[in-house]
Amino acid sequence: MPRVLALVPDLLFGSRVQGTLQAAGHEVELMGGPERLAERLQAEPHVSVLIVDLTSADLDGPALVQSL
């Protein structure tokens, strides 16, 4: 089963993403913010898919991508 991490600050949109992916048989873990994502990737760097809502005003997309 593919492991998916999702960094989606909007809780409503995040729950929709999570529900849709779980219905398709994926294991999804929502990240609360960029710091949590960084901690999670350090602990276990191998994930199948990383979803990031780059349209979110709460995220600095270019800085996030550089930090990864």
C-alpha positions as CSV (number, residue, x, y, z in Angstrom):
1,M,0.0,0.0,0.0
2,P,1.5,3.3,-1.0
3,R,2.4,5.7,1.9
4,V,1.3,9.3,1.3
5,L,2.2,12.4,3.3
6,A,0.1,15.5,2.8
7,L,1.0,19.0,3.8
8,V,-2.3,20.8,3.4
9,P,-2.9,23.6,5.9
10,D,-6.6,23.9,5.1
11,L,-8.2,21.3,7.3
12,L,-11.3,20.9,5.2
13,F,-9.4,20.4,2.0
14,G,-6.9,18.2,3.8
15,S,-9.7,15.9,5.1
16,R,-11.1,15.7,1.5
17,V,-7.7,14.7,0.2
18,Q,-7.2,12.2,2.9
19,G,-10.6,10.7,2.5
20,T,-10.3,10.3,-1.2
21,L,-6.9,8.7,-1.0
22,Q,-8.0,6.4,1.8
23,A,-11.0,5.3,-0.3
24,A,-8.6,4.4,-3.1
25,G,-6.6,2.2,-0.6
26,H,-3.7,4.5,0.3
27,E,-2.3,5.1,3.8
28,V,-2.4,8.9,4.3
29,E,-0.8,11.0,7.0
30,L,-1.7,14.7,7.2
31,M,1.2,17.0,8.3
32,G,0.3,20.0,10.5
33,G,2.9,22.3,9.0
34,P,6.3,22.4,7.4
35,E,8.2,21.8,10.6
36,R,6.2,18.6,11.2
37,L,6.9,17.5,7.7
38,A,10.6,18.0,8.1
39,E,10.6,16.0,11.3
40,R,8.6,13.2,9.7
41,L,10.9,13.0,6.7
42,Q,14.0,12.9,8.9
43,A,12.5,10.0,10.9
44,E,11.4,8.1,7.8
45,P,12.6,9.6,4.5
46,H,11.0,7.0,2.3
47,V,7.5,7.8,1.4
48,S,5.7,6.9,-1.9
49,V,4.0,10.3,-2.5
50,L,4.3,13.8,-1.0
51,I,1.4,16.1,-1.6
52,V,1.9,19.8,-0.8
53,D,-0.8,22.5,-1.3
54,L,1.4,25.1,-2.9
55,T,-1.5,27.4,-3.4
56,S,-1.9,27.9,0.4
57,A,-1.2,31.4,1.6
58,D,0.1,29.8,4.8
59,L,3.0,28.1,3.0
60,D,6.1,29.6,1.4
61,G,6.3,27.1,-1.5
62,P,9.7,27.9,-2.9
63,A,11.3,27.9,0.6
64,L,9.6,24.6,1.4
65,V,10.9,23.0,-1.8
66,Q,14.4,24.2,-1.2
67,S,14.4,22.9,2.4
68,L,13.4,19.4,1.2
